[in-house]
Amino acid sequence: MEMNPNHPVTQKISDHWHKLAGLLMVKFGAEHVVITAADIEAMAIRPGGLNITIQELDDGLHLRLVDNREAAALARKHGGLPT
């Protein structure tokens, strides 16, 4: 679920997840990655939740993992959720 679907950066990258995944694989030297059901479950049960943020800065795209609380606060701050 996108908390801030109308944000310009979200709109720019929403259909490009595969490019981001490929860039991360190249950046970290992985030609093949397997995501298991256990990986997905571990992410789903992480205390506080797990969300990815993306910010466009002068030096590139910054991706960061944050918990549910911080994700909601950032979305509110940048127009995605009601205050």
C-alpha positions in Angstrom: 0.0 0.0 0.0 1.3 3.4 -0.9 0.8 6.0 1.9 1.6 8.9 -0.4 0.4 8.0 -3.9 0.1 11.6 -5.1 3.6 12.6 -4.2 5.6 13.3 -7.4 8.5 10.9 -6.5 6.0 8.1 -5.8 4.3 8.8 -9.1 7.6 8.8 -11.0 8.8 5.4 -9.7 5.5 3.5 -9.1 5.8 1.5 -12.3 9.5 1.1 -12.1 10.0 -1.3 -9.2 11.7 -3.8 -11.5 14.3 -1.2 -12.5 15.0 -0.4 -8.8 15.3 -4.1 -8.0 17.7 -4.6 -10.9 19.8 -1.6 -9.9 20.1 -2.9 -6.4 21.1 -6.3 -7.6 23.8 -4.8 -9.8 25.0 -2.5 -7.1 25.4 -5.4 -4.6 26.8 -7.8 -7.2 23.8 -10.2 -7.3 23.0 -11.9 -10.6 20.3 -14.0 -9.0 18.1 -13.5 -5.9 15.6 -15.9 -4.4 12.9 -14.5 -2.1 11.3 -17.2 0.0 8.0 -17.4 1.8 10.0 -17.2 5.0 11.6 -13.9 3.9 8.2 -12.4 3.3 6.9 -13.7 6.6 9.9 -12.3 8.5 9.3 -8.9 6.9 5.5 -9.0 7.7 6.1 -9.9 11.4 8.9 -7.3 12.0 8.0 -5.4 15.1 6.8 -1.9 14.2 6.2 -2.9 10.6 8.5 -2.3 7.6 8.1 0.3 5.0 10.3 1.7 2.3 10.7 5.4 1.7 12.2 7.0 -1.4 13.5 10.5 -1.6 14.9 12.2 -4.7 18.0 14.3 -3.7 20.7 16.0 -5.8 23.0 13.0 -5.5 20.3 10.4 -6.5 17.4 8.4 -5.1 17.7 7.6 -1.4 15.8 4.4 -0.3 15.3 3.8 3.4 13.5 1.3 5.6 11.3 2.8 8.4 8.7 1.5 10.8 4.9 2.1 10.5 5.0 5.1 12.8 7.7 6.9 10.9 6.2 6.0 7.5 2.8 7.5 8.6 4.5 10.6 10.0 6.4 11.1 6.7 3.3 10.6 4.6 1.4 13.2 6.7 4.3 15.6 6.4 4.4 15.3 2.7 0.7 15.3 2.0 -0.2 11.6 1.8 -2.3 11.1 5.0 -4.6 13.4 6.8 -3.0 15.2 9.8 
